[in-house]
């Protein structure tokens, strides 16, 4: 979890695109986008979807993997 948090913070400050893998409705989904906000204590982050440009608010605990693109 610490590595995931570090990667999110790095992507936020360098404005690099990330690949996110997370659980949603029992399925494992991979998405690409840019991190806009990270709140480690509040278990929350916001990313902007690369395809539609939509803001997505998610819990850090739903993340499976984060990688820089």
Backbone as ProteinMPNN parsed JSONL, in Angstrom:
{"seq_chain_A": "XXXXXXXXXXXXXXXXXXXXXXXXXXXXXXXXXXXXXXXXXXXXXXXXXXXXXXXXXXXXXXXXXXXXX", "coords_chain_A": {"N_chain_A": [[0.821, -1.19, 0.0], [1.996, 1.167, 0.662], [3.77, 1.598, -1.464], [1.949, 1.961, -3.548], [0.744, 4.357, -2.725], [2.989, 6.06, -2.85], [3.515, 6.019, -5.617], [1.148, 7.203, -6.591], [1.379, 9.8, -5.49], [3.732, 10.645, -6.745], [2.868, 10.637, -9.438], [0.93, 12.611, -9.259], [2.396, 14.99, -8.692], [4.18, 15.116, -10.832], [2.576, 15.104, -12.974], [2.147, 12.846, -14.574], [0.833, 10.261, -16.638], [-1.128, 7.489, -15.485], [-1.624, 3.943, -15.045], [-4.317, 2.443, -13.678], [-5.436, -0.16, -11.63], [-8.263, -1.543, -10.297], [-10.937, -2.514, -8.021], [-14.347, -2.759, -8.857], [-17.683, -3.092, -8.336], [-17.326, -5.857, -7.944], [-15.647, -6.58, -10.019], [-12.439, -6.594, -11.62], [-10.859, -3.832, -12.829], [-9.007, -2.064, -15.295], [-7.73, 1.097, -15.904], [-6.802, 4.185, -17.514], [-5.36, 7.359, -16.749], [-5.054, 10.627, -15.206], [-3.781, 11.699, -12.097], [-5.445, 13.767, -9.818], [-5.893, 14.499, -7.184], [-4.889, 13.473, -3.929], [-5.592, 11.911, -0.892], [-4.3, 10.46, 1.6], [-4.816, 9.868, 4.304], [-7.569, 10.113, 4.431], [-8.327, 8.06, 2.81], [-8.779, 8.414, 0.025], [-8.81, 9.339, -3.434], [-8.612, 11.283, -6.451], [-9.025, 10.871, -9.875], [-8.559, 11.724, -13.333], [-10.177, 10.478, -16.029], [-8.659, 9.177, -18.912], [-9.854, 8.646, -21.396], [-12.538, 9.739, -21.531], [-12.289, 12.064, -20.089], [-13.42, 12.407, -17.595], [-13.972, 13.108, -14.109], [-13.112, 10.983, -11.497], [-13.869, 9.828, -8.348], [-12.369, 7.926, -5.924], [-11.747, 5.279, -3.54], [-8.713, 4.628, -1.842], [-8.375, 2.105, -0.849], [-9.653, 0.478, -2.667], [-7.936, 0.14, -4.737], [-5.832, -1.969, -6.663], [-3.464, -2.015, -8.111], [-1.055, 0.394, -9.222], [0.547, 2.021, -11.832], [3.056, 3.94, -13.451], [2.63, 5.424, -16.623]], "CA_chain_A": [[0.0, 0.0, 0.0], [2.915, 2.3, 0.705], [4.266, 1.789, -2.828], [0.819, 2.524, -4.308], [0.635, 5.749, -2.308], [4.157, 6.762, -3.384], [3.31, 6.162, -7.059], [0.085, 8.197, -6.771], [1.931, 11.119, -5.18], [4.667, 10.97, -7.827], [2.071, 10.951, -10.622], [0.254, 13.882, -9.0], [3.324, 16.119, -8.774], [4.856, 15.166, -12.133], [1.504, 15.107, -13.971], [2.332, 11.706, -15.469], [-0.317, 9.372, -16.805], [-1.003, 6.243, -14.747], [-2.524, 2.813, -15.258], [-4.92, 2.069, -12.394], [-6.207, -1.39, -11.568], [-9.079, -1.424, -9.089], [-12.178, -3.292, -7.943], [-15.605, -2.025, -8.951], [-18.815, -4.01, -8.464], [-16.85, -7.229, -7.995], [-14.79, -6.828, -11.176], [-11.141, -5.95, -11.635], [-10.862, -2.942, -13.989], [-7.805, -1.278, -15.533], [-8.075, 2.365, -16.536], [-5.698, 5.135, -17.594], [-5.754, 8.727, -16.463], [-4.142, 11.492, -14.474], [-4.158, 11.895, -10.707], [-5.709, 15.166, -9.535], [-5.91, 14.736, -5.745], [-4.647, 12.285, -3.105], [-5.741, 12.088, 0.552], [-3.951, 9.151, 2.16], [-5.484, 9.671, 5.59], [-9.001, 9.983, 4.174], [-8.53, 6.904, 1.928], [-9.467, 8.961, -1.129], [-8.061, 10.012, -4.485], [-9.406, 11.665, -7.616], [-8.277, 10.826, -11.116], [-9.284, 12.128, -14.532], [-10.174, 9.417, -17.028], [-7.977, 9.584, -20.138], [-10.715, 8.474, -22.559], [-13.675, 10.664, -21.539], [-11.969, 13.269, -19.342], [-14.305, 12.492, -16.437], [-13.374, 12.987, -12.78], [-13.54, 9.805, -10.752], [-13.474, 9.829, -6.946], [-12.256, 6.527, -5.506], [-11.061, 4.969, -2.29], [-7.405, 3.996, -2.005], [-8.502, 0.696, -0.49], [-10.161, -0.257, -3.833], [-6.857, -0.033, -5.703], [-5.048, -3.196, -6.672], [-2.143, -1.682, -8.631], [-0.879, 1.685, -9.915], [1.833, 2.087, -12.55], [3.238, 5.096, -14.319], [2.555, 5.071, -18.05]], "C_chain_A": [[0.867, 1.257, 0.0], [3.452, 2.625, -0.688], [3.184, 2.402, -3.72], [0.684, 4.009, -3.997], [1.782, 6.591, -2.883], [3.988, 7.015, -4.882], [2.23, 7.193, -7.361], [0.604, 9.619, -6.543], [2.9, 11.563, -6.275], [3.909, 11.382, -9.094], [1.364, 12.297, -10.471], [1.195, 15.056, -9.248], [4.053, 16.22, -10.105], [3.866, 15.214, -13.287], [1.706, 14.017, -15.026], [1.063, 10.862, -15.504], [-0.059, 8.069, -16.048], [-1.98, 5.192, -15.269], [-3.018, 2.4, -13.881], [-5.653, 0.746, -12.541], [-6.94, -1.378, -10.237], [-10.309, -2.323, -9.177], [-13.382, -2.366, -8.05], [-16.715, -3.024, -9.236], [-18.353, -5.458, -8.689], [-15.965, -7.566, -9.18], [-13.49, -6.05, -11.027], [-11.039, -5.144, -12.94], [-9.528, -2.21, -14.073], [-8.191, -0.052, -16.349], [-6.826, 3.232, -16.601], [-6.215, 6.533, -17.319], [-4.667, 9.472, -15.723], [-4.681, 11.709, -13.064], [-4.336, 13.396, -10.457], [-5.596, 15.481, -8.048], [-5.664, 13.423, -5.019], [-4.774, 12.672, -1.634], [-5.531, 10.722, 1.2], [-4.685, 8.873, 3.462], [-6.982, 9.459, 5.42], [-9.348, 8.841, 3.239], [-9.249, 7.317, 0.64], [-8.477, 9.49, -2.154], [-9.008, 10.308, -5.639], [-8.507, 11.554, -8.836], [-9.185, 11.196, -12.278], [-9.078, 11.062, -15.583], [-9.577, 9.94, -18.33], [-8.903, 9.556, -21.355], [-11.799, 9.55, -22.629], [-13.401, 11.982, -20.818], [-12.839, 13.478, -18.119], [-13.522, 12.382, -15.132], [-13.97, 11.784, -12.08], [-12.987, 9.887, -9.342], [-13.493, 8.382, -6.473], [-11.559, 6.425, -4.162], [-9.73, 4.277, -2.604], [-7.483, 2.494, -1.736], [-9.055, -0.148, -1.646], [-9.068, -0.55, -4.859], [-6.149, -1.366, -5.538], [-3.619, -2.882, -7.074], [-2.176, -0.31, -9.298], [0.494, 1.669, -10.546], [1.87, 3.341, -13.39], [3.253, 4.637, -15.768], [3.842, 5.458, -18.755]], "O_chain_A": [[0.507, 2.276, -0.59], [3.576, 3.795, -1.05], [3.474, 3.264, -4.55], [0.529, 4.825, -4.905], [1.561, 7.709, -3.347], [4.286, 8.108, -5.362], [2.378, 7.98, -8.296], [0.302, 10.528, -7.316], [2.888, 12.724, -6.685], [4.27, 12.363, -9.744], [1.217, 13.036, -11.445], [0.832, 16.01, -9.936], [4.504, 17.304, -10.475], [4.262, 15.349, -14.445], [1.468, 14.235, -16.214], [0.326, 10.772, -14.522], [1.076, 7.599, -15.973], [-3.015, 5.512, -15.853], [-2.22, 2.044, -13.014], [-6.414, 0.562, -13.491], [-6.327, -1.223, -9.18], [-10.669, -2.821, -10.244], [-13.427, -1.316, -7.409], [-16.692, -3.718, -10.252], [-18.914, -6.183, -9.512], [-15.567, -8.72, -9.339], [-13.445, -4.993, -10.397], [-11.123, -5.713, -14.029], [-8.98, -1.785, -13.056], [-8.89, -0.155, -17.357], [-5.892, 3.034, -15.824], [-7.366, 6.852, -17.62], [-3.525, 9.023, -15.625], [-5.884, 11.882, -12.865], [-3.484, 14.199, -10.836], [-5.243, 16.602, -7.679], [-6.165, 12.378, -5.433], [-4.151, 13.632, -1.178], [-6.466, 9.932, 1.33], [-5.129, 7.749, 3.693], [-7.595, 8.71, 6.181], [-10.516, 8.651, 2.899], [-10.201, 6.664, 0.213], [-7.43, 10.027, -1.794], [-10.056, 9.679, -5.788], [-7.385, 12.061, -8.849], [-10.402, 11.014, -12.226], [-7.95, 10.773, -15.981], [-9.944, 11.018, -18.797], [-8.743, 10.375, -22.261], [-11.965, 10.199, -23.662], [-14.193, 12.919, -20.922], [-12.985, 14.607, -17.65], [-12.532, 11.655, -15.054], [-15.186, 11.592, -12.073], [-11.776, 10.003, -9.152], [-14.504, 7.692, -6.602], [-10.881, 7.349, -3.712], [-9.642, 3.451, -3.512], [-6.741, 1.711, -2.328], [-8.94, -1.373, -1.61], [-9.249, -1.386, -5.744], [-5.902, -1.827, -4.424], [-2.671, -3.395, -6.481], [-3.191, 0.094, -9.865], [1.487, 1.349, -9.893], [0.865, 3.758, -13.965], [3.818, 3.593, -16.097], [3.974, 5.242, -19.96]]}, "name": "protein", "num_of_chains": 1, "seq": "XXXXXXXXXXXXXXXXXXXXXXXXXXXXXXXXXXXXXXXXXXXXXXXXXXXXXXXXXXXXXXXXXXXXX"}
